[in-house]
Amino acid sequence: MTAVAAPPRRRIFGVAAPVSGSSYPITSSSSRSMPSTPDPALTDFSRVVIPPDIGQSGIQAYTKQTGHSVRGIMLDYWRANGSLSVYGAPISEPFASPSGFYSQAFENGIFEYHPEYQDTHDPVIRMAPIGQTLIQSRVDTYRRDGRRAVGGGDPRSSVWKALSPDSSPAQKAIEQGEIYDENTGHTVTGDFAAWYQAHEGGFYLGAPLSQVYKEAGASWQYFESGVLRRVNGQVGLAPVAAHAASLIGVDLTAIKNDNFPEFSERLFDTASNPFPQGDQDAPGRKWIEVNIGQETLRAYQGNTVVMTTLVSTGLPPNNTERGTFHVRMKFPLQTMSGFENGTGEVVGFGDSAQPAGTSFWEVKDVPNVMYVNTDAEAMHGAYWHNNFGRPMSHGCINLPLPVASWMYGWAPLGTMVWVHD
């Protein structure tokens, strides 16, 4: 598999973070207008790239509270990132966005499929850049000095103004290991920064477009792709996507439930959790931690550990790659093969020509294969040994068969996988 070039990146608090888009195109000329009528052009899927079938769920689930369904890669990434507890219910069916992406609106954000990230370690589903549109909708048009373009002024004009890198708030955020974005000139601090970092905000929310401000008993902060708010001490995404979706003519009309199952995580169970811990239905996103030093794997639902197991990672010279990845392809059963040189290093895979001086290896019918990076390393069941807790593989993460059976249903495409010593 050929890797594409990495996306351009910007600096946030000394850590590289993906660069998002600018603003979402809208067809409504007035931010205060009534929701627009559905735009027929948004159903023309011939002008967008449709996500490939690379192991996403075949279920089409329905959410009764909004009258919409979710399926395919949108369903997988929605589940991986917290589903109802983080992004809310779907409020549209899939559509072809004006920006040219296969998209779907949820209560707290609009998801887009970005094929340019398909052969990278980064998520292929991102949030549409609706933040600037929402700001314009909220405050109308203000000049850079905070004065309303048509007269008057914005009492919160300082909220939208960029901070100098030398300013006290920027320096404090940097010193505390929080977020100062050099491009937009805004900080993300405190519990807002904690939420942002815990939910891969660089990929999904993008850069901050404002400082935090208080209104109507809540605290608010705008980002390129959404809005965070604090209510009663709890930080989460604000339900702002319906307004942005209506401005571009997305059809938000509820659909008829054609015998779609009501959404529940139980729909996706492929086996019972063999080592249950905590509440498997706890709120929050799914993520996986692989500790190579301990040869263990922990599965998390938000902050809750729901399963712990021994695993077997790569034997030298085929050490398992360290880093942060995402489940990117899944196969219920697959034959794995490749070529290794005289020192045992894997130098090619079975779908390529055999290099000179190498030997061929093959393992048939490997169950529950979940690829996590572009080096063909996967989490999968291992029926050929029971030596978990010790390195045993060509670089993959070997799982006990009951664990692999359960994880195949529990971990959809997009689930974050953190591999470390």
C-alpha positions in Angstrom: 0.0 0.0 0.0 1.4 3.4 -1.0 1.3 6.1 1.6 0.2 9.6 0.5 2.0 12.7 1.7 1.1 13.9 5.2 -1.3 16.8 5.5 0.1 20.3 6.2 0.3 21.0 9.9 0.3 24.0 12.2 1.8 24.5 15.6 -0.4 24.4 18.6 1.3 24.7 22.1 4.4 23.2 20.6 2.7 20.1 19.2 1.9 19.6 15.5 -1.8 19.6 14.7 -3.7 19.2 11.5 -4.7 22.3 9.5 -8.5 22.5 9.0 -10.4 24.3 6.3 -11.5 27.9 6.6 -15.2 28.5 6.6 -18.2 26.5 5.4 -19.8 27.8 2.2 -23.4 28.9 2.8 -26.2 29.8 0.4 -28.2 32.0 2.7 -27.3 35.7 2.3 -28.5 36.6 5.8 -27.4 34.8 9.0 -30.7 35.7 10.6 -32.9 34.2 7.8 -35.2 31.3 8.3 -33.7 27.8 7.5 -33.4 27.4 3.8 -35.3 24.9 1.8 -33.5 21.6 0.9 -31.0 22.1 -1.9 -31.3 19.4 -4.6 -27.6 19.7 -5.5 -26.8 18.1 -2.1 -28.2 14.8 -3.2 -25.8 14.6 -6.2 -23.3 12.1 -5.0 -21.6 11.8 -8.4 -19.5 14.9 -7.5 -18.0 13.5 -4.2 -15.8 10.5 -3.3 -17.9 7.8 -1.7 -16.1 6.0 1.2 -14.8 2.6 0.3 -16.0 -0.5 2.1 -13.0 -1.3 4.2 -14.7 -3.1 7.1 -17.3 -0.7 8.3 -20.5 -2.0 9.9 -23.2 -3.3 7.6 -25.9 -2.1 10.0 -28.1 0.9 9.3 -29.2 2.1 12.7 -32.1 4.6 13.4 -32.4 7.2 16.2 -36.0 7.7 17.2 -35.3 11.1 18.9 -34.4 12.8 15.6 -35.9 10.4 13.0 -32.7 9.8 11.1 -30.4 6.8 10.4 -26.7 6.4 10.3 -24.7 3.7 8.5 -21.3 2.8 6.9 -18.2 4.8 7.8 -20.3 7.6 9.3 -21.7 5.1 11.8 -18.3 3.7 12.6 -16.6 7.1 13.2 -19.7 8.3 15.2 -19.5 5.2 17.4 -15.7 5.5 17.8 -15.9 9.1 18.9 -18.7 8.9 21.5 -21.9 8.6 19.4 -24.9 10.1 21.3 -22.8 11.2 24.3 -20.4 13.3 22.4 -21.8 14.2 18.9 -25.5 13.8 19.5 -27.9 12.0 17.2 -27.9 12.3 13.4 -30.1 15.1 12.1 -29.8 14.4 8.4 -29.1 11.5 6.0 -25.8 11.6 4.1 -25.4 14.5 1.6 -22.9 15.9 -0.9 -21.6 19.1 0.7 -20.9 22.3 -1.2 -17.3 21.8 -0.3 -17.3 18.5 -2.2 -17.3 15.9 0.6 -19.5 13.0 1.5 -21.1 14.4 4.6 -23.7 13.9 7.4 -25.0 16.2 10.0 -25.3 15.3 13.7 -26.7 17.5 16.5 -23.2 18.7 17.5 -21.3 18.7 14.3 -21.2 17.9 10.6 -19.0 14.9 9.6 -17.1 14.8 6.3 -15.2 12.0 4.6 -11.8 13.1 3.5 -10.2 10.6 1.1 -6.9 12.5 1.1 -6.2 10.9 4.6 -7.2 7.4 3.5 -3.6 6.1 3.4 -2.4 7.9 6.5 -2.5 7.2 10.2 -4.9 10.1 10.7 -8.7 9.9 10.8 -10.5 10.0 7.4 -13.6 11.6 9.0 -13.3 15.2 10.0 -15.7 17.9 11.1 -16.9 20.5 8.6 -15.5 24.0 9.2 -18.7 25.6 10.3 -17.2 27.7 13.1 -16.7 31.0 11.1 -20.2 30.7 9.7 -21.6 30.3 13.2 -19.6 33.3 14.4 -20.9 35.4 11.5 -24.4 34.2 12.3 -24.1 35.1 15.9 -22.5 38.5 15.7 -23.3 39.6 12.1 -20.3 41.3 10.5 -17.8 43.2 12.7 -14.8 45.2 11.7 -11.4 44.2 13.1 -11.8 47.0 15.7 -14.9 45.3 17.1 -17.3 47.9 15.6 -20.3 46.6 13.7 -19.9 47.1 10.0 -23.3 48.7 9.8 -22.9 50.7 13.0 -22.9 50.0 16.7 -20.5 47.6 18.3 -19.9 44.2 19.8 -19.8 44.2 23.6 -17.7 41.1 23.4 -15.4 42.2 20.6 -12.3 41.2 22.6 -13.5 37.6 22.5 -12.9 37.4 18.8 -9.6 39.3 18.7 -6.3 37.4 18.2 -3.9 37.4 21.2 -0.3 38.3 20.7 2.1 35.5 21.4 3.7 37.8 24.0 0.4 38.4 25.8 -0.1 37.2 29.3 -2.9 34.7 28.4 -0.8 33.2 25.6 2.3 32.9 27.7 0.4 31.4 30.6 -1.2 28.8 28.3 2.2 27.8 26.9 3.8 27.6 30.3 1.0 25.3 31.6 1.2 23.0 28.6 -2.2 24.0 27.3 -3.0 25.5 23.9 -2.1 28.6 22.1 -2.7 28.6 18.4 -0.2 30.7 16.5 -2.4 31.0 13.4 -5.6 32.1 15.0 -4.1 33.8 18.1 -6.5 32.1 20.6 -5.9 29.9 23.6 -7.7 26.8 24.9 -7.2 26.3 28.7 -8.5 24.6 31.8 -11.3 22.0 31.3 -11.8 23.2 27.7 -8.2 22.2 26.9 -8.7 18.9 28.8 -11.8 18.0 26.7 -10.1 19.1 23.5 -7.0 16.9 24.1 -9.1 13.9 25.3 -11.2 14.0 22.1 -8.4 14.6 19.5 -9.6 18.2 19.0 -6.9 18.9 16.5 -8.6 16.5 14.1 -12.2 17.2 14.8 -12.7 20.7 16.3 -9.7 22.3 14.6 -8.2 25.6 15.9 -9.9 27.9 18.4 -11.6 31.0 16.9 -12.4 32.8 20.1 -11.7 33.0 23.8 -14.1 31.6 26.3 -17.0 33.9 27.2 -20.0 33.5 29.5 -23.6 33.9 28.5 -27.0 32.5 29.7 -25.5 30.6 32.5 -22.9 28.8 30.4 -19.4 29.3 29.1 -18.7 29.1 25.4 -15.8 28.9 23.0 -15.8 28.7 19.2 -13.6 26.5 17.0 -13.1 26.0 13.3 -15.6 23.1 13.3 -17.8 23.5 16.3 -18.5 25.1 19.7 -17.6 23.9 23.2 -19.7 24.9 26.1 -19.6 24.4 29.9 -23.0 23.9 31.6 -23.2 22.9 35.3 -19.5 22.2 35.4 -19.6 19.8 32.4 -17.8 20.6 29.1 -19.1 19.2 25.8 -20.1 20.1 22.3 -23.0 22.5 21.8 -25.8 21.5 19.5 -25.1 24.0 16.8 -25.0 21.9 13.6 -28.7 22.2 12.7 -28.4 25.9 12.2 -25.2 25.6 10.0 -26.8 22.7 8.0 -30.0 24.7 7.4 -27.9 27.6 6.0 -26.6 25.4 3.2 -29.9 23.7 2.4 -29.4 20.3 4.0 -32.7 18.4 4.3 -33.3 17.9 8.0 -36.7 16.2 7.5 -37.1 13.0 9.5 -37.3 9.9 7.4 -39.6 6.9 7.7 -38.1 4.0 9.7 -38.0 1.2 7.1 -37.4 -1.5 9.8 -34.0 -0.1 10.7 -33.0 -1.2 14.2 -33.0 1.4 16.9 -29.4 2.4 17.7 -27.7 0.6 20.6 -24.2 -0.5 21.1 -25.5 -4.0 21.6 -26.3 -4.1 17.9 -22.6 -4.5 17.2 -21.7 -7.1 19.7 -19.8 -10.0 18.0 -19.0 -11.8 21.3 -19.1 -11.3 25.0 -16.4 -9.2 26.7 -14.1 -12.0 28.0 -12.5 -9.8 30.7 -15.1 -7.1 31.6 -14.3 -4.1 33.7 -16.3 -1.0 34.3 -19.4 0.1 32.5 -19.1 -0.8 28.8 -21.8 1.8 28.1 -20.1 4.6 29.9 -20.2 8.0 28.0 -17.3 9.0 25.9 -15.2 7.9 22.9 -13.6 4.5 22.5 -9.9 4.2 22.5 -7.3 1.5 23.0 -3.9 1.5 24.8 -1.2 -1.0 24.0 1.6 -1.0 26.5 4.6 -2.8 24.8 6.7 -2.8 28.0 3.9 -4.7 29.8 2.6 -6.6 26.8 -1.0 -5.5 27.7 -3.9 -3.9 26.0 -6.6 -1.8 27.7 -9.9 -0.8 26.0 -11.5 2.4 27.2 -15.0 3.8 27.0 -14.3 7.5 27.8 -12.3 7.4 31.0 -13.5 3.9 31.9 -11.4 0.8 31.4 -13.8 -1.8 30.0 -11.3 -4.6 29.3 -7.7 -5.5 30.0 -5.8 -8.4 28.4 -2.3 -9.7 27.8 -1.1 -9.5 24.2 1.9 -10.4 22.1 3.6 -7.6 20.1 6.5 -7.8 17.6 9.7 -9.7 18.1 12.9 -8.0 17.1 13.8 -7.1 14.4 10.0 -6.6 13.6 9.2 -4.4 16.6 5.7 -3.0 16.7 5.6 0.6 15.7 5.0 3.1 18.5 2.6 6.0 18.1 -1.0 7.1 17.9 -3.0 5.3 15.2 -6.6 4.6 14.3 -8.4 1.4 13.3 -8.4 1.9 9.5 -9.4 -1.4 7.9 -11.1 -4.6 9.2 -11.4 -8.1 7.9 -13.3 -10.9 9.7 -10.9 -13.5 8.2 -7.7 -13.0 6.2 -4.6 -15.0 5.2 -1.5 -13.1 6.1 1.8 -13.7 4.2 5.1 -12.0 3.5 8.8 -12.3 3.0 11.7 -12.1 5.5 15.4 -11.8 5.0 18.2 -13.7 6.6 18.0 -11.8 9.8 14.2 -12.5 10.1 13.1 -8.9 9.2 9.9 -8.7 7.2 10.8 -6.9 3.9 7.6 -7.4 1.9 4.1 -8.8 1.9 2.4 -11.6 0.0 0.8 -9.3 -2.5 4.2 -8.1 -3.8 7.0 -9.8 -5.8 9.3 -11.9 -3.6 12.6 -10.0 -3.0 15.8 -12.0 -3.8 17.3 -13.8 -0.8 14.1 -13.9 1.2 11.9 -16.7 2.6 8.1 -16.8 2.3 5.8 -17.2 5.3 2.1 -17.5 5.5 -0.6 -17.8 8.2 -4.0 -18.9 6.9 -7.4 -17.7 8.2 -6.3 -15.1 10.7 -9.5 -14.1 12.5 -10.8 -10.6 13.4 -8.1 -8.5 11.7 -8.1 -4.8 12.5 -5.3 -2.8 10.8 -4.1 0.2 12.7 -1.2 1.7 10.6 0.2 1.9 7.1 3.0 -0.7 8.0 0.4 -3.5 7.7 0.4 -3.9 11.5 -2.9 -5.1 12.9 -4.6 -6.3 16.0 -6.0 -9.8 15.4 -6.7 -13.1 16.9 -3.9 -15.7 17.2 -4.8 -19.3 17.3 -1.2 -20.6 16.8 0.1 -19.8 20.2 -1.0 -19.2 23.8 2.1 -17.3 25.0 0.4 -13.9 25.5 2.4 -11.5 27.6 5.5 -12.1 25.6 6.5 -10.7 22.1 5.7 -13.3 19.4 4.7 -11.5 16.2 6.0 -10.0 13.0 4.9 -6.6 14.3 1.2 -7.1 14.7 -0.6 -7.1 18.1 -1.7 -10.7 18.7 -4.9 -11.1 20.8 -6.4 -14.1 22.6 -9.2 -15.4 20.4 -12.0 -14.4 22.8 -10.6 -10.9 23.0 -10.3 -10.5 19.2 -13.9 -11.8 18.8 -15.2 -9.2 21.2 -13.0 -6.3 20.0 -14.0 -6.8 16.3 -17.5 -5.6 17.1 -16.6 -3.2 19.9 -13.9 -1.2 18.0 -15.2 0.4 14.8 -13.2 2.1 12.1 -11.7 5.3 13.5 -11.1 4.0 17.0 -7.9 5.5 18.4 -5.0 3.1 19.2 -2.1 4.4 21.3 0.9 2.1 21.2 3.8 3.0 23.6 6.6 1.5 25.8 
